[in-house]
């Protein structure tokens, strides 16, 4: 089964398969887009790829 990094970042790292956790390295930069919906912050994007302004505006 193939899983993209974007799909993996959406999951809690503790739930990752042991085989995937061995590749984790500290200090890797991740990017997030957080939007407040009804006063509650909701993560719209979390990943290793920096987004363009146009991509961010789509959220």
C-alpha positions, 0 to 999 in steps of 0.5 A: 500500500502506498501512502503519501507524506501528506496523508501520513502528516494528517495522522498522529505520529504515534499511530504511524506503523513502526516501519514508518516511524524509523524515518522520522528525523527531528528538526524537519520543518513542517508548514500549517494552515490553521483557520478559525471556524466558529472560534475554534482553530481547525488545521486545514493543511499540515505538511512538509511542502510550503504552499504558494499564496494562491494555495493558502487563499484556497483554504 
